[in-house]
Amino acid sequence: MKRIERLTSIITFLQSRNFTPIDRMVVKFEVSERTIYRDIVSLHEIGVPITYEQSRGYYILDGHFIPPVSFSEEEAVALTLAGRLMKRFSDNKTNEHFDNALDKIKYALNSRQKEIVETITDTVRFPALESGGKKENYLFAVQNAIIKKRILHITYLNRLNEVSEREIEPIGLTFYSNQWHTIAYCWTREAYRDFIVSSIQKLNQTALSFRKTDHITLDQYIMEILNYPGD
């Protein structure tokens, strides 16, 4: 990657998140810390208001104008393929929002890139993935609860075909065995449990904030508890 391309990419990368540690940029751009520091100084010199917060990282002050986003042909291909896969691995509500976002992205493409996107849309299929699958589930509702830290009331059907009512605080989503799972603290069991999203029979989104204040992270659960049987 040429330096001018990296400088532009650093702006986009910083603008796409609240805080970015220096080591995250080192990994992203495959250069040394010293090079990243030099790039940040260069961006400062041309007026990009990059600032730093101790223990959190770098960020760009709100209100800074960034030119319209442009995409390479390779990026247009990647986005389109991701959109095709979304049709199988998400529910209808999530797909609807993704389609709207993708339309906005396509608006920024040039004529050649739009032709590529249309060709991929017409000629790429994932028959083994696109057949079957439960489309109406609560994936979007669970995502929303994780983001807003809201308690969910669910009716859940476990692997033994037993139905139970649960009050849960979801901390993350993971995908394995061709299923979306939410890891959540279950107040009924007073422990973290692994719930298959498509096995949720009913879901009530409450306005109640999480009562538990010391949740583990999803990574901690995956590393330490994933082998524990869910219910």
N, C-alpha and C positions, 0 to 999 in steps of 0.2 A: 504494500500500500504506500503510495506516494505521500509525502508530508502534507501537502495541501488537502488531500483526501482525508488524511487522518485528523487534521484540525477540524474539518467540517464534521466528520463523524463523531469527534469528541463533543462538539456542541450538541449534536442530536442526541448522543448517549446521555449527557448530563441533563438535557431538557426532558428526557423521557422518564426521569425518576426524581425523587425528592433529594436523596443524598447518595453520593457514590464514593466509596473508599478508593484510595490510590491503587491498592492491589487489584481491585476489580477492573480498573482501566488497564493495568499492566497485562492482565490475562486477556482482556478483550482485544487489545490492539497488538499484543505480542511484542512489546518493546520494554525497555528498562524503566524503572522509576525515574531515573534522571531524564530520560527522553520525555516522559509525561510531564514532569515539572517544567521542562523547557517549553513544551507545547502550551501549557497553561499560561506561562509568562507571555508567550507570543500572542495568545488570545486576549490577555489583559491589554496588551499594547495596542490592539486594534479596537478596543472598546467593549469587548464581551465581559459583562460583570460577573465573573466567576468568583465565588467566595468559599470559605471553608469553615466548618463547624467541628470543634474537637470531638473525637470519638465517633463522628457520624460520616464526615467526608465532605466532598465538594458539591456545590450546586450553583445554578445560575439564578440570579435574582428574578423574581416575577416581573413581568412586563417587558422583558427583553424581546425585541422583534427578531424572528428567525424567518428567512426566506421560505417560500413554499417548498414542501418536501419533494424531492425527485428520486426516482427509482432506476436502478440498472435493470437490464433485461433479466439477469439472473434472479434479482430480488422479486421481479414481477412473476416469474415462474414459481418461485418458492411460495409466495403468497397465494397464488392460485391453487397449487397443490395442497397447501394447508387448508384452504377452503373446501376442497373436495373431501378431505379426510374428516373435516368438521361435521359433514353431513351424517357420518356414521357414529362418531364418538360423542356427540352432544345431543341434548334434547331440543325440541322445537323452539323453545323460547330463546335458548342460547344461540341456536342457528340463525334465528331472526335478527338478533342484535349483531351477530358476526356478518351477516349478509349486508346489513346497513353500513357497517364499518368498511366492508370491502368495497361497496359502491363508492364511498367517499375516497378511498385509496385509488380506485380506478380512475376517478376524476382527475387525479394528478398525473396519470400516465400519458405519454405521447402516443401518436397514431400507431407507430410500429409496436410499442409495448401492448397496446390494446389488441392488436391483431394476434400477438402471441398468447395473450390471456384467452381470447376467444377460441384459438386453436386448441389450447389445453383443455378448456371447458368442453369442447366438442369431441375430443379424441382420447381423453384419459378417463378410465373407469376402474373402480375397485370392486368387482362383482362379489368377491368373497366377503367383503366388508359391508357392502351396501345392502345386501339382502338380510332380512330379518332385523332383529333388534327392537327393543322397546323405545319408541320415540317420545311417548308422553310420560316423562318422569319429572322428578323434582330437582334436577341438577342445578338449574338456575337459582331456585329458591335457596338451596344449600349454599351456593356461592355467595349469594346476597347476605345470608346469615353470618358467614365467616367474615366477610368484609365489615359488616356493621356490628359484629359481636352481639347478635341477638339470639335468644333462646328459641328453639323449635319444639313444638309438640308433634310427635309423629305416632302413627300406627304402623307397626313394623312386623313383617312376616319373616321369621328366621329360617335357617336351613332345615329345621325339623318341622316346618309348616306350622309353627306356633305363632299366634298373633298376640302382640303385647302393646301397651301404650307406654311411650317413653317421653321424657323431657330431656333434651340433649343440648349441648353447647359444642357445635362443630368447630374444630380447629384447623381442618385442612381436607383436601381431596387428593386421592391417589388412584391410579388406573392400573389394574392388573387382572389377569384371568378374563380379559375381554369385558371387564365391568368397572364402572366408577364406584369407588368406595369413599365414604366420608369417615374420617376419624373424629370421634366426638366424646366428650365427657358425658356419661349417662347418669343422671341423678337417680334413676331407678336402681341401677347397679352400684352407684357410687364409685365408678371406675371408668377408664377410657375403653371404648369399644369400637369395633370396626363394623360399620353398617354399609351394606350394598345399597346404593341409591335407588336402583330399580326395584328393590324389595320394600321400599317405603310405600305403604298402601294409601295413607292419607298424611297430609302435612299442614300444620297451622303455623304461619309465621307470626310470632308475637312481637310486641314492642318492648319486651323485657330485655334488659342488658344482661350479659353473663354475670352470674353470681360468684363463680369461681374466679379468683384474681391471680392465681399462680399456675396457669396452664403450661404444660410442656409444649415444645414445638413439634410440628409434624415430623421433622427430621429425627428428633429424639425418639418419637414413637416408632418410626420405621426402623431405626437402629436397635432399639432396646426391647420393643414390645410386639412387633409385628407377628411373631410366631405364636403369640398367645391367642387362643381360640376366640373368635368373635361370637356374637350372638344377636 
